[in-house]
């Protein structure tokens, strides 16, 4: 039998024809599947744009809050509970629903956008004790502007929610995290300092924030340091809080006695502090008094170098120190501070916040009893001053709390202020 006869017999064989057909169909389907996969990859690469936002990014929470305002049609939501306090003292509870981990869709400016929120169950961010998360936005097109618009709207919405409030930050690991909920701004005139002191500090800070080019043109580092010193309870921390509210700044509270705070970490924290924030170093005189913890258990902290005094000086005014920064230090004991710490360049303005003067007593009286006369305020101040004892603003405020609605009684027993 010749070759032509063999081929002809195979063609006429129904089993061979069916098998060959199946192989051909399978090959065609595999080719189509591979082609569709390749085509989808090319389509995503050239015709789609994706934005990934990680939970460690500042815009992450902004984006989640903004997404819940878009009214996405999904039954998979997570709740974020917040509390706020009214002027009456009542605590209000607010529930915000944000997209839960999973896939969601919404329509924005003629773009159909896919949202995928992923949560890593196996990995935890040790700095904050929360799982790592990402939100991925995907849309058809190649214009990034849609994501710029979304992030900008998210930022503006967050600012609206924080309007009239002061944010507090604390250092966690190598970054700053918001501490507690936003606080209502404290009016700067609610902190009564001696005549002209508060105004002088506010004017100096405003001149600094509004004259960056002046510093740059003269080659002067664009940073400013302030030291408020004086007895405890006289209003140092209270004034800084009110000043931040007046400037629309946040406050970054840094504890220099914290375990694990090293020279490098301090320098890093100062350089990554949130914009428009005041860095507050309270009780700076006690920063190195409690540094014996490595002696208690030296093996537990092996390799960890605690903060040194030279490290603090370099962070405040060294080659690697950050720009555009406002630092406030407070102390109850000015004489305990090293001269190198409070020299110009590290501390540019030193202000004593002392015991109440007659002017302060009068102004505090009028603030607590706004319908009383200046003459009665002077009588109260003179009675307090006649005791020849120093009194702090905290003592006077605590005294007024006993006579909230009775100015006459407050004047009558003014000699008891020193006993509060």
Buried (B, 14 or more C-beta within 10 A) or exposed (E): EEEEEEEEEEEEEEEEEEEEEEEEEEEEEEEEEEEEEEEEEEEEEEEBBEBEBEBBEEBBBBBBBBBBEBEBEBEEBBEEEEEEEEEEEEEEEEEBEBBBBBBBEBEBEEBEBBBBBBBEEEEEBEEEEEBBBBBBBBBEEEEEEBBEBBBEBBBEBBEEBBEEBBBBBBBBBEBBEBBEEBBEBBEBEEBBBBEEBBEEBBEBBEEBBEEEEEBEEEEEBBBBBBBBBBBEBBBBBBBBBBBBBBBBBBBBBBBBBBEEBBBBBBBBBBEEBBEBBBBBBBBBBBBBEEBEBBEEEEEEBEEEEBBBBEBBBBBBBBEEBBEBBBBBBBBBBEEEBEEEBBEEEBBBBBBBBBBBBBBBBBBBBBBBBEEBEEEBBBBBBEBBBEBEEEBBBBBBBEBBEEBEEEBEEBBEBBEBBBEB
